[in-house]
Amino acid sequence: MTFEELLPELKKLSRTDKFRTVQALVQELAVEDNVALPEGEYHIWSPIDAFGAADQLLAMLEENKKGSISNG
């Protein structure tokens, strides 16, 4: 099966299955290339529920808006 034949089928997968497919392919490539992949879970910071950051950004935007009004 070629990539062009496979791609439409991959697009039909759920988001979760797409991630699993990518993970399986990366794993297979690592085995073929004899590369050890790190194991475990890695937590990634997300701005969700970062209300302090949102408040700070809003304050900066307001300050910038005031500066551009007085300069323009």
Secondary structure, 3 states (H helix, E strand, C coil): CCHHHHHHHHHCCCHHHHHHHHHHHHHHHHHHCCCCCCCCCCCCCCCCCCHHHHHHHHHHHHHHHHHHHHHC
